[in-house]
Amino acid sequence: MNKTEIYIGLNDQETKVQKFETSRYMSLLKNVCISYRVPFSVSLIDGGYIHEDGTYTEEKTLVLSLIDIEENTVNEIARDLCAFFHQESVLITSGEIRAYSVSEDLKIEQ
């Protein structure tokens, strides 16, 4: 199985500050994933970024985790998020993982 993560900074590419509340970005990200019909997880982290012009910025970053999603779909999602979040770029990491589910059937016997 393959796990892909897309890192989307929340600072605007031109103003270098976050324009909207984090919850608004989170809602947009969820709507994108729903429109592509992909299962996902998302987390919020603090990070730093060096822009193409060499300036350093600290910002909140959303990390979108996708398991076993085709590369072309990942790239489409990444392009959409880059445009919708007005980013210079987004970072994609990808690698093979071992994934499995565990469940517990709780039965009460009398």
N, C-alpha and C positions, 0 to 999 in steps of 0.2 A: 504494500500500500504506500501511497505517496501523501505526504503532508505538505501543504503550501501555506505560507503566511504572507499576507500583504500588510505592509506598514504604511499608514497614511497619517502624515503630520497634519495638525489642525491649524497651524499658522498659515495665513494667506501668502501666496508666493510674492506678491508685490508689496503689501504693507508689513509683512513679517510679524503680524500679530493675529491672534484668533479673533475672528469677526463675530461668531455666534456662540451660544452656549453649547457645551459639550453634548448635552442631551439631543440637540438638534442634529448634530453630525451623526450621533449614534442612530437616531431614527432614520436618517437618510441611508446610512450604510445597511441597516436592516432591510429597508425597502428595496435596495439594489439586490441584495441576496435573495429576497423573496421573489423578485421579478425574474431572476435567473433560475429559481427553483433549486437552490443548492442548500444543503445543510451546512451550518456554520457555527463558529464560536467567535466571540469578540472580547477583547480586553483593552483596558485603558492603561497606558504607561506614560511615564515622563521620559523624555529623550532630548538629545541634542542633534543638530544637523549643521553641516557646512554647505552653504549655497555655492552655486557655480561661480559667483563673484568673490568667493572667499570669506564672506561674513558668516559668523557663527550665531546660531539661534537655538535657544531652549524652547521646547514646546511639548504640549500634550500630543500623544500619538495613539491612534487606534490600531490594534493588531487584529486582523481578520484571519482566522484559522479555517482552512478548508481541507477536508480529508477526501482523497481519491476523486478529485475533480479534474477533468481534462484540461490540458495546458491552454488550449485555445479559449476555453471558457474563463479560466483564471485571468488570461491576458485581457479579455473583453471587460471583465469585472474591474480589473486594475485600471484600464483606460477610462472607464466610466467614473470611477472614484477619483482619479486624478483630475478629470474635468470638473466634476461636481464639487470637489473640495478646493478647487482653484489652486492646484499644486504644481510645482516645477516638475516633480516626478514622485512616484511611489516606489518603495523597495519590495521586491518579491524574493522570498527564500523558499527553497523546495528541497525535499529529500525523502528517501525511503524510511519508513517506520514499520514497526511491528505493532499492530493494533488488534485488540480483541475486546469483547464485552463480557461482563460478569453480571449474573443476576442471581437473586436469592428468592426462592419461593418459600415464603413464610406460611407454614401450615400449623394451625393450632389443633392439637389432638386432645380429645377429652376422654 
